[in-house]
Amino acid sequence: MSEYFSVYVDEEGNTDDKLSLTSEGFMKLTTEIENLVDVFFPKDEETLIPTEVLLTDIRTDLQEYLDNRANRGRS
C-alpha cells in the first residue's frame, strides 16, 4: 500500500479497521489540487484551498474516494 495510507490509531490506542489518508497524504492531496487549479490559472494569485470553499468540498470528496479505493478487497 502507498506511503500515504495507514490504519488510524487514536490517543487511547483504539485502532480503526480501515485504511485512511495519513497527514502526509492529506497534505499531498491538498497540494496537488492547488497545483491542478494553478495549471489553468497560472497568472492569477496562488490557489489556497482554505480560502476556496468549493475546493475544500472537492478535497473532501477525493479523500473519501481515495480512502474507499485503498480499502477495496480488504475484509
N, CA, C and O atoms as a Tinker XYZ file with bonds, in Angstrom:
   300  protein
     1  N      0.848000   -1.181000    0.000000    73     2
     2  CA     0.000000    0.000000    0.000000    64     1     3
     3  C      0.889000    1.239000    0.000000    63     2     4     5
     4  O      2.060000    1.183000    0.377000    81     3
     5  N      0.325000    2.324000   -0.418000    73     3     6
     6  CA     1.034000    3.590000   -0.546000    64     5     7
     7  C      1.477000    4.127000    0.818000    63     6     8     9
     8  O      0.880000    3.830000    1.853000    81     7
     9  N      2.523000    4.912000    0.780000    73     7    10
    10  CA     3.007000    5.583000    1.985000    64     9    11
    11  C      1.994000    6.597000    2.518000    63    10    12    13
    12  O      2.128000    7.081000    3.642000    81    11
    13  N      0.987000    6.916000    1.717000    73    11    14
    14  CA     0.015000    7.942000    2.096000    64    13    15
    15  C     -1.212000    7.384000    2.822000    63    14    16    17
    16  O     -2.143000    8.132000    3.119000    81    15
    17  N     -1.221000    6.081000    3.110000    73    15    18
    18  CA    -2.343000    5.462000    3.811000    64    17    19
    19  C     -1.846000    4.671000    5.003000    63    18    20    21
    20  O     -0.759000    4.094000    4.976000    81    19
    21  N     -2.653000    4.653000    6.047000    73    19    22
    22  CA    -2.356000    3.808000    7.205000    64    21    23
    23  C     -3.651000    3.572000    7.971000    63    22    24    25
    24  O     -4.681000    4.184000    7.690000    81    23
    25  N     -3.574000    2.677000    8.939000    73    23    26
    26  CA    -4.699000    2.425000    9.820000    64    25    27
    27  C     -4.615000    3.446000   10.951000    63    26    28    29
    28  O     -3.566000    3.606000   11.576000    81    27
    29  N     -5.718000    4.130000   11.207000    73    27    30
    30  CA    -5.734000    5.176000   12.234000    64    29    31
    31  C     -5.752000    4.567000   13.630000    63    30    32    33
    32  O     -6.504000    3.630000   13.899000    81    31
    33  N     -4.917000    5.108000   14.517000    73    31    34
    34  CA    -4.898000    4.718000   15.921000    64    33    35
    35  C     -5.051000    5.994000   16.738000    63    34    36    37
    36  O     -4.257000    6.924000   16.592000    81    35
    37  N     -6.081000    6.047000   17.608000    73    35    38
    38  CA    -6.308000    7.265000   18.389000    64    37    39
    39  C     -5.418000    7.311000   19.627000    63    38    40    41
    40  O     -4.617000    6.407000   19.863000    81    39
    41  N     -5.570000    8.373000   20.412000    73    39    42
    42  CA    -4.723000    8.602000   21.592000    64    41    43
    43  C     -4.848000    7.491000   22.624000    63    42    44    45
    44  O     -3.914000    7.250000   23.388000    81    43
    45  N     -5.983000    6.816000   22.657000    73    43    46
    46  CA    -6.215000    5.756000   23.645000    64    45    47
    47  C     -5.826000    4.379000   23.124000    63    46    48    49
    48  O     -6.020000    3.377000   23.813000    81    47
    49  N     -5.279000    4.323000   21.916000    73    47    50
    50  CA    -4.831000    3.062000   21.355000    64    49    51
    51  C     -5.884000    2.295000   20.581000    63    50    52    53
    52  O     -5.632000    1.174000   20.138000    81    51
    53  N     -7.073000    2.887000   20.408000    73    51    54
    54  CA    -8.115000    2.237000   19.612000    64    53    55
    55  C     -7.710000    2.291000   18.145000    63    54    56    57
    56  O     -7.302000    3.338000   17.644000    81    55
    57  N     -7.826000    1.158000   17.463000    73    55    58
    58  CA    -7.390000    1.053000   16.076000    64    57    59
    59  C     -8.586000    0.911000   15.154000    63    58    60    61
    60  O     -9.484000    0.105000   15.400000    81    59
    61  N     -8.591000    1.707000   14.083000    73    59    62
    62  CA    -9.618000    1.590000   13.052000    64    61    63
    63  C     -9.292000    0.357000   12.218000    63    62    64    65
    64  O     -8.133000   -0.049000   12.135000    81    63
    65  N    -10.301000   -0.235000   11.606000    73    63    66
    66  CA   -10.052000   -1.419000   10.798000    64    65    67
    67  C     -9.899000   -1.107000    9.310000    63    66    68    69
    68  O     -9.765000   -2.018000    8.492000    81    67
    69  N     -9.919000    0.176000    8.963000    73    67    70
    70  CA    -9.803000    0.575000    7.563000    64    69    71
    71  C     -8.629000    1.526000    7.372000    63    70    72    73
    72  O     -8.238000    2.256000    8.283000    81    71
    73  N     -8.082000    1.496000    6.172000    73    71    74
    74  CA    -7.021000    2.431000    5.810000    64    73    75
    75  C     -7.615000    3.809000    5.543000    63    74    76    77
    76  O     -8.741000    3.929000    5.061000    81    75
    77  N     -6.858000    4.830000    5.858000    73    75    78
    78  CA    -7.257000    6.199000    5.536000    64    77    79
    79  C     -6.003000    7.012000    5.245000    63    78    80    81
    80  O     -4.889000    6.606000    5.574000    81    79
    81  N     -6.208000    8.171000    4.618000    73    79    82
    82  CA    -5.070000    9.035000    4.298000    64    81    83
    83  C     -4.337000    9.445000    5.569000    63    82    84    85
    84  O     -4.954000    9.771000    6.583000    81    83
    85  N     -3.026000    9.423000    5.494000    73    83    86
    86  CA    -2.206000    9.939000    6.588000    64    85    87
    87  C     -2.173000   11.463000    6.509000    63    86    88    89
    88  O     -2.693000   12.046000    5.557000    81    87
    89  N     -1.581000   12.093000    7.474000    73    87    90
    90  CA    -1.411000   13.554000    7.427000    64    89    91
    91  C     -0.612000   13.950000    6.193000    63    90    92    93
    92  O     -0.918000   14.946000    5.538000    81    91
    93  N      0.413000   13.165000    5.883000    73    91    94
    94  CA     1.218000   13.442000    4.696000    64    93    95
    95  C      0.370000   13.287000    3.433000    63    94    96    97
    96  O      0.489000   14.084000    2.502000    81    95
    97  N     -0.476000   12.274000    3.401000    73    95    98
    98  CA    -1.356000   12.064000    2.260000    64    97    99
    99  C     -2.340000   13.205000    2.082000    63    98   100   101
   100  O     -2.616000   13.630000    0.961000    81    99
   101  N     -2.869000   13.701000    3.199000    73    99   102
   102  CA    -3.803000   14.823000    3.158000    64   101   103
   103  C     -3.118000   16.078000    2.623000    63   102   104   105
   104  O     -3.693000   16.813000    1.820000    81   103
   105  N     -1.888000   16.317000    3.073000    73   103   106
   106  CA    -1.130000   17.474000    2.580000    64   105   107
   107  C     -0.812000   17.321000    1.095000    63   106   108   109
   108  O     -0.883000   18.296000    0.346000    81   107
   109  N     -0.462000   16.109000    0.660000    73   107   110
   110  CA    -0.169000   15.854000   -0.746000    64   109   111
   111  C     -1.411000   16.082000   -1.600000    63   110   112   113
   112  O     -1.327000   16.699000   -2.662000    81   111
   113  N     -2.557000   15.592000   -1.147000    73   111   114
   114  CA    -3.815000   15.796000   -1.861000    64   113   115
   115  C     -4.112000   17.281000   -2.000000    63   114   116   117
   116  O     -4.478000   17.743000   -3.081000    81   115
   117  N     -3.957000   18.025000   -0.927000    73   115   118
   118  CA    -4.201000   19.468000   -0.937000    64   117   119
   119  C     -3.289000   20.164000   -1.945000    63   118   120   121
   120  O     -3.749000   20.962000   -2.761000    81   119
   121  N     -2.007000   19.859000   -1.881000    73   119   122
   122  CA    -1.030000   20.482000   -2.781000    64   121   123
   123  C     -1.330000   20.159000   -4.239000    63   122   124   125
   124  O     -1.249000   21.036000   -5.098000    81   123
   125  N     -1.672000   18.919000   -4.519000    73   123   126
   126  CA    -1.938000   18.518000   -5.903000    64   125   127
   127  C     -3.198000   19.182000   -6.454000    63   126   128   129
   128  O     -3.230000   19.539000   -7.632000    81   127
   129  N     -4.223000   19.356000   -5.644000    73   127   130
   130  CA    -5.425000   20.065000   -6.103000    64   129   131
   131  C     -5.088000   21.522000   -6.389000    63   130   132   133
   132  O     -5.492000   22.065000   -7.417000    81   131
   133  N     -4.351000   22.152000   -5.485000    73   131   134
   134  CA    -3.951000   23.548000   -5.701000    64   133   135
   135  C     -3.113000   23.681000   -6.971000    63   134   136   137
   136  O     -3.306000   24.617000   -7.747000    81   135
   137  N     -2.186000   22.750000   -7.184000    73   135   138
   138  CA    -1.352000   22.782000   -8.391000    64   137   139
   139  C     -2.185000   22.594000   -9.650000    63   138   140   141
   140  O     -1.937000   23.249000  -10.663000    81   139
   141  N     -3.161000   21.714000   -9.595000    73   139   142
   142  CA    -4.026000   21.490000  -10.752000    64   141   143
   143  C     -4.774000   22.764000  -11.129000    63   142   144   145
   144  O     -4.838000   23.116000  -12.307000    81   143
   145  N     -5.328000   23.443000  -10.165000    73   143   146
   146  CA    -6.043000   24.698000  -10.450000    64   145   147
   147  C     -5.078000   25.730000  -11.019000    63   146   148   149
   148  O     -5.428000   26.464000  -11.943000    81   147
   149  N     -3.879000   25.792000  -10.479000    73   147   150
   150  CA    -2.884000   26.758000  -10.960000    64   149   151
   151  C     -2.457000   26.501000  -12.405000    63   150   152   153
   152  O     -2.015000   27.425000  -13.088000    81   151
   153  N     -2.583000   25.261000  -12.879000    73   151   154
   154  CA    -2.289000   24.952000  -14.284000    64   153   155
   155  C     -3.219000   25.745000  -15.195000    63   154   156   157
   156  O     -2.801000   26.225000  -16.249000    81   155
   157  N     -4.460000   25.880000  -14.797000    73   155   158
   158  CA    -5.457000   26.559000  -15.614000    64   157   159
   159  C     -5.481000   28.072000  -15.417000    63   158   160   161
   160  O     -5.973000   28.807000  -16.273000    81   159
   161  N     -4.950000   28.531000  -14.290000    73   159   162
   162  CA    -4.928000   29.964000  -13.992000    64   161   163
   163  C     -3.543000   30.379000  -13.509000    63   162   164   165
   164  O     -3.400000   30.839000  -12.376000    81   163
   165  N     -2.521000   30.226000  -14.347000    73   163   166
   166  CA    -1.148000   30.472000  -13.903000    64   165   167
   167  C     -0.833000   31.926000  -13.574000    63   166   168   169
   168  O      0.103000   32.193000  -12.820000    81   167
   169  N     -1.580000   32.854000  -14.113000    73   167   170
   170  CA    -1.271000   34.272000  -13.880000    64   169   171
   171  C     -2.040000   34.848000  -12.687000    63   170   172   173
   172  O     -1.724000   35.935000  -12.205000    81   171
   173  N     -3.050000   34.112000  -12.215000    73   171   174
   174  CA    -3.834000   34.585000  -11.072000    64   173   175
   175  C     -3.031000   34.427000   -9.785000    63   174   176   177
   176  O     -1.908000   33.922000   -9.786000    81   175
   177  N     -3.628000   34.865000   -8.710000    73   175   178
   178  CA    -2.982000   34.683000   -7.410000    64   177   179
   179  C     -2.931000   33.198000   -7.074000    63   178   180   181
   180  O     -3.676000   32.392000   -7.631000    81   179
   181  N     -2.053000   32.860000   -6.168000    73   179   182
   182  CA    -1.868000   31.464000   -5.769000    64   181   183
   183  C     -3.174000   30.883000   -5.222000    63   182   184   185
   184  O     -3.898000   31.553000   -4.485000    81   183
   185  N     -3.461000   29.660000   -5.580000    73   183   186
   186  CA    -4.661000   28.977000   -5.106000    64   185   187
   187  C     -4.384000   28.355000   -3.740000    63   186   188   189
   188  O     -3.429000   27.596000   -3.577000    81   187
   189  N     -5.218000   28.680000   -2.772000    73   187   190
   190  CA    -5.100000   28.097000   -1.444000    64   189   191
   191  C     -6.450000   27.526000   -1.046000    63   190   192   193
   192  O     -7.437000   28.256000   -0.947000    81   191
   193  N     -6.492000   26.225000   -0.820000    73   191   194
   194  CA    -7.766000   25.557000   -0.544000    64   193   195
   195  C     -8.520000   26.146000    0.652000    63   194   196   197
   196  O     -9.740000   26.284000    0.564000    81   195
   197  N     -7.873000   26.497000    1.754000    73   195   198
   198  CA    -8.672000   27.017000    2.867000    64   197   199
   199  C     -9.514000   28.249000    2.531000    63   198   200   201
   200  O    -10.506000   28.525000    3.205000    81   199
   201  N     -9.125000   28.981000    1.501000    73   199   202
   202  CA    -9.897000   30.171000    1.127000    64   201   203
   203  C    -10.893000   29.878000    0.014000    63   202   204   205
   204  O    -11.642000   30.767000   -0.389000    81   203
   205  N    -10.915000   28.665000   -0.482000    73   203   206
   206  CA   -11.794000   28.264000   -1.586000    64   205   207
   207  C    -12.725000   27.155000   -1.108000    63   206   208   209
   208  O    -12.344000   25.984000   -1.116000    81   207
   209  N    -13.942000   27.509000   -0.690000    73   207   210
   210  CA   -14.869000   26.549000   -0.110000    64   209   211
   211  C    -15.167000   25.391000   -1.060000    63   210   212   213
   212  O    -15.204000   24.238000   -0.629000    81   211
   213  N    -15.377000   25.677000   -2.341000    73   211   214
   214  CA   -15.665000   24.604000   -3.292000    64   213   215
   215  C    -14.496000   23.633000   -3.411000    63   214   216   217
   216  O    -14.707000   22.431000   -3.567000    81   215
   217  N    -13.268000   24.137000   -3.341000    73   215   218
   218  CA   -12.110000   23.247000   -3.392000    64   217   219
   219  C    -12.013000   22.398000   -2.130000    63   218   220   221
   220  O    -11.561000   21.255000   -2.187000    81   219
   221  N    -12.428000   22.941000   -1.006000    73   219   222
   222  CA   -12.464000   22.163000    0.234000    64   221   223
   223  C    -13.431000   20.998000    0.087000    63   222   224   225
   224  O    -13.134000   19.883000    0.516000    81   223
   225  N    -14.589000   21.254000   -0.519000    73   223   226
   226  CA   -15.567000   20.187000   -0.754000    64   225   227
   227  C    -15.011000   19.133000   -1.707000    63   226   228   229
   228  O    -15.197000   17.936000   -1.489000    81   227
   229  N    -14.333000   19.573000   -2.759000    73   227   230
   230  CA   -13.728000   18.641000   -3.712000    64   229   231
   231  C    -12.669000   17.793000   -3.011000    63   230   232   233
   232  O    -12.587000   16.585000   -3.235000    81   231
   233  N    -11.866000   18.422000   -2.171000    73   231   234
   234  CA   -10.832000   17.683000   -1.441000    64   233   235
   235  C    -11.466000   16.623000   -0.546000    63   234   236   237
   236  O    -10.970000   15.499000   -0.470000    81   235
   237  N    -12.546000   16.969000    0.123000    73   235   238
   238  CA   -13.237000   16.005000    0.992000    64   237   239
   239  C    -13.767000   14.830000    0.178000    63   238   240   241
   240  O    -13.625000   13.675000    0.579000    81   239
   241  N    -14.380000   15.130000   -0.966000    73   239   242
   242  CA   -14.890000   14.058000   -1.838000    64   241   243
   243  C    -13.752000   13.163000   -2.329000    63   242   244   245
   244  O    -13.883000   11.939000   -2.335000    81   243
   245  N    -12.646000   13.765000   -2.737000    73   243   246
   246  CA   -11.497000   12.978000   -3.196000    64   245   247
   247  C    -10.901000   12.148000   -2.070000    63   246   248   249
   248  O    -10.483000   11.010000   -2.288000    81   247
   249  N    -10.859000   12.708000   -0.877000    73   247   250
   250  CA   -10.345000   11.967000    0.272000    64   249   251
   251  C    -11.206000   10.730000    0.524000    63   250   252   253
   252  O    -10.677000    9.643000    0.753000    81   251
   253  N    -12.525000   10.889000    0.484000    73   251   254
   254  CA   -13.423000    9.750000    0.678000    64   253   255
   255  C    -13.217000    8.709000   -0.422000    63   254   256   257
   256  O    -13.172000    7.510000   -0.146000    81   255
   257  N    -13.092000    9.169000   -1.666000    73   255   258
   258  CA   -12.850000    8.253000   -2.778000    64   257   259
   259  C    -11.543000    7.477000   -2.568000    63   258   260   261
   260  O    -11.511000    6.255000   -2.715000    81   259
   261  N    -10.478000    8.188000   -2.226000    73   259   262
   262  CA    -9.174000    7.540000   -2.043000    64   261   263
   263  C     -9.208000    6.555000   -0.879000    63   262   264   265
   264  O     -8.649000    5.463000   -0.980000    81   263
   265  N     -9.853000    6.923000    0.217000    73   263   266
   266  CA    -9.982000    6.011000    1.351000    64   265   267
   267  C    -10.736000    4.749000    0.937000    63   266   268   269
   268  O    -10.319000    3.640000    1.271000    81   267
   269  N    -11.844000    4.912000    0.214000    73   267   270
   270  CA   -12.615000    3.755000   -0.243000    64   269   271
   271  C    -11.799000    2.883000   -1.184000    63   270   272   273
   272  O    -11.821000    1.657000   -1.084000    81   271
   273  N    -11.086000    3.516000   -2.088000    73   271   274
   274  CA   -10.278000    2.751000   -3.043000    64   273   275
   275  C     -9.159000    1.989000   -2.334000    63   274   276   277
   276  O     -8.856000    0.851000   -2.692000    81   275
   277  N     -8.556000    2.606000   -1.344000    73   275   278
   278  CA    -7.484000    1.950000   -0.590000    64   277   279
   279  C     -7.989000    0.711000    0.148000    63   278   280   281
   280  O     -7.222000   -0.206000    0.439000    81   279
   281  N     -9.275000    0.697000    0.443000    73   279   282
   282  CA    -9.851000   -0.412000    1.209000    64   281   283
   283  C    -10.522000   -1.472000    0.343000    63   282   284   285
   284  O    -11.074000   -2.435000    0.875000    81   283
   285  N    -10.489000   -1.320000   -0.966000    73   283   286
   286  CA   -11.061000   -2.356000   -1.839000    64   285   287
   287  C    -10.351000   -3.683000   -1.600000    63   286   288   289
   288  O     -9.123000   -3.752000   -1.551000    81   287
   289  N    -11.140000   -4.715000   -1.454000    73   287   290
   290  CA   -10.562000   -6.043000   -1.281000    64   289   291
   291  C    -10.106000   -6.363000    0.126000    63   290   292   293
   292  O     -9.686000   -7.489000    0.395000    81   291
   293  N    -10.180000   -5.401000    1.029000    73   291   294
   294  CA    -9.828000   -5.669000    2.435000    64   293   295
   295  C    -11.063000   -6.198000    3.147000    63   294   296   297
   296  O    -12.182000   -5.776000    2.859000    81   295
   297  N    -10.857000   -7.118000    4.074000    73   295   298
   298  CA   -12.018000   -7.644000    4.810000    64   297   299
   299  C    -12.360000   -6.788000    5.986000    63   298   300
   300  O    -13.309000   -7.085000    6.711000    81   299
